[in-house]
């Protein structure tokens, strides 16, 4: 169903992230996604892509990051393909520890914590030399369906 799909390819540099951030609202409007779903998609994509760019590549390594959004019956599927170092976001321990303040967490891990909170599921697979990360965001009224 091509009209429910959005494909974006960007170079692995932070300046290119603005292209994605401009495409998401247009796609969300065309698919009549709620404002909460649009915001969650933007946060998830920005966080994961920024981490890929900042931590996944060595200096001077050029690559393309492919991002696909697909509206399904009850979810927005986000797929990110990249050639960065393997990084399974699904296995990352996220959450606030009892003795940790939100300010301490902001130094590292808050973004991934939010990704896990908004997602109804996250999966990771290494296919050849590419990472494939899939995030399902629930569609719906207040955007909190994925919070757990």
Protein Blocks (a to p, Z undefined) as FASTA:
>chain_A
ZZlpccdddddbfklmmmmmmmmmmmmmmnopafklmmmmmmmmmmmmmmmmmmmpcehi
acdddddddddfkbccdddddfbdcddfklpccdddfklcfklmmmnojlmmmmmmmpmb
dcdddehjaccddddddedfkopmmgZZ
